[in-house]
Amino acid sequence: MWVLVVLVLSQVEPMYKGGAAPHALKDVGPVDESTGTSPCTVETLRQRVGCTFDGKPGPAKDSEQQSRDNVRLAGAMGSALCRDRAEAAVDEPKEREARTRACVARIQVALRSCTLDGAESILDATGLFSPRAQSCYVELASATQLASAPDPLRELPALPPPPPVLPKVQRL
């Protein structure tokens, strides 16, 4: 039996060169702290790229005013993103306007997550989204995503006309 276990273990390819981990397995290995992503800003929201929530806004002095300011700022950002995405996606003015209106309506719903209960601003002084503003960022991104999506009905090929309806024949 021991020969079988040794034979099986000798056939397993080691994970590391030399067959052993470079550190004791009970210890946590080295962690790469660099994420390779940029901090979340209005530009990362516009470009739809991954980011980290690194903003450090200070506490608000007046929570009610800060809640209103957060909603106003997020609404302005969302409306601008809606217009930009609709303009980039569609050439027809009527379709562009319809997409922008629908997107702005979704933004109004998304703004519920942007108050942060007035505790802090959604952006710090350098324009970075704070960790508490992550839900606001995600809701804004979701709301504006459909403004630039292709219209699925326009992508489908035209259907062929239905076959002609033949009159019923009476049998004698």
ABEGO torsion letter per residue (X at the ends): XAAAAAAAAAABBBABBGGBBABBAABBBBBBABAGBBBBBAAAAAAGBBBBBABBBBBBABAAAAAAAAAAAAAAAAAAAAAAAAAAABABAAAAAAAAAAAAAAAAAAAAAAAGGGABBABBAAGBBBAAAAAAAAAAAAAAAAAABBBAAAABBBBBBBBBBBBBBBBX
